[in-house]
Amino acid sequence: MQFERSEFDQRVARLRTEMRSREPDAVLIDDSEATAYFFGFDTSLSYDRAGVITAAGDAFFVLRSLDSGPLREAANV
């Protein structure tokens, strides 16, 4: 699932609106469908990866170095 950076920004903004009402510091996203929705990354066959969206600051991904190439090609982080 690839989409424009502006779509990524809108999705993160909607999540952060919800985060403000619940007050977490960050949301850890490790479900395949959710990582595809928020980051555009669904090619990893490993469960050893997760995206993090913080209440403020840049979103980032934690994953095996083996998956870093596909992440750079597909994701919006």
Stockholm file with secondary structure:
# STOCKHOLM 1.0

chainA/1-77         MQFERSEFDQRVARLRTEMRSREPDAVLIDDSEATAYFFGFDTSLSYDRAGVITAAGDAFFVLRSLDSGPLREAANV
#=GR chainA/1-77 SS CCCCHHHHHHHHHHHHHHHHHHCCSEEEECSHHHHHHHHSCCCCCCSCEEEEEESSSCCEEEECGGGHHHHHHHCCC
#=GC SS_cons        CCCCHHHHHHHHHHHHHHHHHHCCSEEEECSHHHHHHHHSCCCCCCSCEEEEEESSSCCEEEECGGGHHHHHHHCCC
//
